[in-house]
Amino acid sequence: MSIKQVIGEASPQRPYSRAVKVGNLVFVSGHASIDIETGKVVNGDIKVQTRQTIENIKSALEKFGLTLENVVKVTVFLKDMKYYEEMNEVYYSYFKQSPPARTCVKAGLAKDELLVEMEAIAVT
């Protein structure tokens, strides 16, 4: 099976695609609280960062004509598990109907100021 579409071109600074469509699946790379236009971190508490992270995933899905309702799996990476409840509150506001399967792990993130990162898989 060949790759149908890719969003975002690789570069030495970013050697990956924001999202890739293969068959009826869309794989969204890990997104964090980074403004897609400026490349700068959107600072704030875990709620602000979770909201921005999900909005980034939503934006990548829209390039394929999809919405968050197409998401079937999310992996959440938290800098510290103390943020779990507040992250979950914001997450739930986006995934109330038929929430996708999910894994949540504590992880070191690419930048010190980042509190959360998420990746997703969606089906067309």
Wavefront OBJ file of the C-alpha trace (Angstrom):
o trace
v 0.000 0.000 0.000
v 1.366 3.400 -0.887
v 1.264 6.586 1.113
v -1.542 8.719 -0.259
v -0.963 12.091 1.360
v 1.508 13.779 3.626
v 1.045 17.051 5.522
v 4.148 19.081 6.245
v 7.446 18.678 4.508
v 10.432 17.222 6.301
v 13.371 19.479 7.062
v 16.584 19.073 9.070
v 14.810 20.784 11.984
v 11.657 18.689 11.576
v 12.399 15.379 9.822
v 8.812 14.081 10.006
v 5.334 14.785 8.646
v 2.546 16.333 10.740
v 0.240 13.612 9.447
v 0.301 10.792 6.915
v -2.616 9.047 5.222
v -2.199 5.403 4.271
v -5.301 3.653 2.958
v -8.189 4.625 5.230
v -5.962 5.511 8.189
v -4.480 8.884 9.122
v -1.522 8.897 11.505
v -1.071 12.239 13.255
v 2.411 12.825 14.650
v 2.941 13.944 18.206
v 1.656 17.469 18.694
v 2.242 19.738 21.645
v 1.319 23.259 22.661
v 3.119 24.847 19.736
v 1.589 27.465 17.463
v 1.665 25.880 14.001
v 2.132 29.254 12.294
v 4.974 30.625 14.430
v 6.571 27.430 15.729
v 6.612 28.947 19.201
v 5.381 27.283 22.378
v 1.987 28.493 23.591
v 2.807 28.860 27.269
v 0.201 28.316 29.915
v -1.018 25.804 32.427
v -1.874 22.216 31.531
v -5.390 23.199 30.448
v -4.127 25.830 28.004
v -1.493 23.457 26.653
v -3.933 20.545 26.318
v -6.387 22.730 24.414
v -3.667 23.932 22.002
v -2.385 20.391 21.532
v -5.818 19.055 20.598
v -6.463 22.039 18.338
v -3.215 21.182 16.503
v -4.388 17.592 16.013
v -7.771 18.877 14.862
v -6.031 21.146 12.325
v -3.998 18.250 10.907
v -7.138 16.114 10.553
v -8.998 18.912 8.774
v -6.391 18.774 5.980
v -7.833 15.337 5.172
v -11.458 16.422 5.586
v -11.695 14.690 8.976
v -12.729 15.765 12.458
v -11.957 14.564 15.963
v -14.904 12.184 15.578
v -12.738 10.161 13.176
v -10.087 9.568 15.862
v -9.914 5.968 17.066
v -6.720 6.061 19.187
v -4.837 8.747 21.119
v -1.591 8.490 23.021
v -1.056 11.183 25.660
v 2.407 11.974 26.982
v 2.469 13.986 30.208
v 5.533 15.639 31.702
v 4.169 14.767 35.143
v 1.179 12.633 36.128
v 0.062 15.390 38.512
v -1.419 17.015 35.394
v -3.612 14.012 34.590
v -6.952 15.201 36.015
v -6.769 18.693 34.517
v -5.609 17.353 31.137
v -8.431 14.809 31.239
v -11.007 17.535 31.905
v -10.025 19.424 28.744
v -9.588 16.197 26.749
v -13.127 15.108 27.678
v -14.554 18.405 26.414
v -13.266 17.448 22.934
v -14.057 13.729 23.014
v -17.443 13.464 24.776
v -19.127 11.377 22.062
v -17.587 7.946 21.453
v -14.172 8.665 22.976
v -11.280 6.911 21.245
v -9.065 4.272 22.798
v -6.304 6.005 24.749
v -2.996 5.470 26.457
v -1.499 8.013 28.871
v 2.127 7.842 29.978
v 4.612 9.999 31.828
v 7.388 11.049 29.470
v 10.195 13.508 28.953
v 9.116 16.012 26.312
v 11.143 17.849 23.673
v 11.129 21.225 25.440
v 11.170 21.967 29.165
v 8.146 24.267 29.006
v 5.930 21.606 27.399
v 3.581 19.780 29.748
v 1.715 17.531 27.284
v 2.062 15.950 23.862
v -0.450 13.793 21.979
v -0.482 11.658 18.864
v -3.555 10.221 17.184
v -4.798 7.687 14.671
v -7.975 8.402 12.709
v -10.007 6.402 10.224
v -11.670 7.832 7.120
l 1 2 3 4 5 6 7 8 9 10 11 12 13 14 15 16 17 18 19 20 21 22 23 24 25 26 27 28 29 30 31 32 33 34 35 36 37 38 39 40 41 42 43 44 45 46 47 48 49 50 51 52 53 54 55 56 57 58 59 60 61 62 63 64 65 66 67 68 69 70 71 72 73 74 75 76 77 78 79 80 81 82 83 84 85 86 87 88 89 90 91 92 93 94 95 96 97 98 99 100 101 102 103 104 105 106 107 108 109 110 111 112 113 114 115 116 117 118 119 120 121 122 123 124
